[in-house]
Amino acid sequence: METITYEKFKKKKIEEYSEENLKKIGESLCFRFNYRKKDLYNKIINRLKLDNEIEKEIIKNKSINPFNKNNNILIIENISLMEKLFWAVFRNKTIFNSIFSNFILKKSCSYDDLIGTEYIFNKFTNAIYIIKDKIISNKYVFRNEHHDIIEIFKNIIKDNQDNRDFYDVLFTKSNINFKDWNIWIESILQSCNLAALKKYIFHFKISPQEIQNTFPVTSFSFNSYLDIKMLFYLKQHYGHVSESFIEPLVRLRFNNYMFGSQVYINILVEPFKLKKLIKIYKYIITLYYNNNNGLNNDTYKYYNLIIETNKITSNHFTKNQLNSTIRDLIIQHKTQASNQQDISHLIGLLHNYYKIIFHISKKYQKKRSKTRKPMDYYYYFKEIDRVKDMLVSEGKTLTLSMVQDFFQVTLSNKQQKIEFINNTRSPKSLGYLANLILSGNDIELKDHYEKNLKPFLNCTYFKQSALESISDTKTLDYFFEKNLYFEDGNENWQYINNKDVLIHYEMLMKQSSKKFRIVYSDNLNIYMFILYRALLYPSIYKFDNCNDLKRNSSLPVTNPYLSALNIIIQKKHDIFENKYYHKNNFLKPTQLIYQISTNISKDLFYNIIKSRISRNFEFILILFLFYCGRIKEGIEYLEQFPTYWDIKFFSQEYNILAILPIKSLEKLIIFFLKKNQVSNFNLLTKIAAKKGYLQIFKKVFSKYGIFLRDENTSQYRDRVGVFISTARSYNNEKLLDFLLKYTGGF
């Protein structure tokens, strides 16, 4: 039967087609069900129209940057000339490929592959710009629409003109349906996004009474600075009665403002600046004490202090002070030789802020739950002996920040510091002070420190804590000059937390003709980086000969790439299931795996096959090729070794398959479609549906069809039903709409 196109089909009216002819056309388009003639005609014309649109879209995406064409792909017109020129260069494929010709990972991913806002925010430092551009350019970016929009609310949060303009576009010109304001206002409130709230209320004309009646503040948890700021804004602008604020704020008993946590606000945490402390104090005082519900007999003894402290404004401080953290302010004012009265006044004022906020929190706590102030509070405001006792009581849980804060903040003069150095007998505490003292310029402190180090230099606790403390290469140079911690085969790299220090450590090891020994570390951030460095600089690192490789005499057991590959395969679940790889990590797995796979030659690969280490070992190596964008080689090996088509391999390595780049996943799907491997095709296509890869469905199904030829109607319905239910469960409206149209909408 000749190919039917949309243009050719629509030339005839329905009356010109026989029912039998329509059925044949329908079967050629994978419509295997009985429809009435009119319904079948409509489904065929809709399907052919969709195929036509997909074909045009694919051709368009292959073309040079649309900015160079007359048609404007932006959903806004008022884009600046400089931004337009930037994207003209960025999206021009010829120029882009020239600029990034040496970019090793360009084959594994592209700009169009970036889908899902949570993924983009977690992986890229310029995530906000990527997402804004995709939305303004009307590009496919949402994998799970509702979830992805919430991630935008959580991350694009600053209330400035640029973000307000962005929310104008999102709410009025994107393809997302924002009309159900009950759902979206709740999501915006929970994200504490004032910029989005203002714009949403403006565009959808939500009245203050509707917000007040529909969204009682008591239904939300307020656990952060932005939460309290949002609460304050709602009270000021939308007239919630004061009683409605009591219950959520009483929750301070659950989220003590003095406690450090990922969930709860901590006004002592290092990034917390003075200007934010002043604001949050005023928010809380306004919400509590400007109504009778916030007062009782216990509170009246603080009343004068509360009122006086509340009179303090930002105008009482310099710009530098307002932008300083509380920790830095206290250290600065305790160590500088300035007016002691000024120092005492500032620290006393800061203490008042904390004392009052802590009192509010404690006041609402249940009597049976005992409140403990964080260590920071004692470092900043309490006497030395009390803090010393607390440090001793911490024992094994003593941390680097605890010791350094005590030394820098609590001990306000040199004599106190010297006394602590001379009297402490804790190797861990002394180790944590190594970088502070040895990288500094105070010779007297250094002399006392060195005298007290001698009994502890060979102590493991001291070594680990000293190396952990190092953030300045001067400290590492000190130990190098003393010939400490530079023995051959040492594993000290695992205690270093600073990339620059680690690279300096490598240089010193090479200078002394020594090597680090590679051992497994639970700290995957540093471990992946070390493996990568070990492959780049084999003269500085050595791998243990792997027992699995030793048993296979045909393999070179000293090959560092083979050793690294063996380690990664053994630890693959730790590596690929680790959720903590993000934009700030030392190294991402792709870079390491690319480095390994590019140095596993074909001859070595065939030797691995012959040696029969394990079939999983060989199969994972093939998947790594796809993972790094070396698709052609991966396909070549699959062609040569059909034993790896077995679905059990794919099922066992599902976690690796689930993170394959879109291009690699697409090529694997096409490969198994052509080989008529139903199980593999189904598994991979289901992954594509979960990932929201609409592009795969468009490209693959428009060219090859959605089913394999030996399937019966029942199998077809079941499999297509899985795709549709997957898209529906992930709220991917675009993928769902495509599948329903393409499959006939059953």
LINHU-V960009 format. One record per helix or strand of 2 or more residues. SS is the DSSP state (h for helix, s for strand). FROM is the first residue (numbers start at 1). TO is the last residue. Records with the same first field share a line. If there is no record, write none. Layout:
SS=FROM-TO, FROM-TO
This chain:
h=6-9, 14-16, 19-28, 37-62, 66-68, 81-91, 93-99, 111-113, 117-123, 127-136, 145-155, 161-173, 181-191, 194-204, 208-214, 217-219, 225-238, 243-253, 274-289, 292-294, 297-300, 303-310, 314-316, 319-322, 326-335, 340-363, 375-381, 384-397, 400-410, 414-423, 427-432, 434-438, 443-456, 460-469, 473-481, 492-495, 499-511, 524-536, 547-550, 560-570, 572-576, 589-597, 602-611, 615-627, 631-640, 642-645, 647-652, 654-657, 662-674, 678-691, 694-704, 713-729, 733-742
s=516-518, 541-543
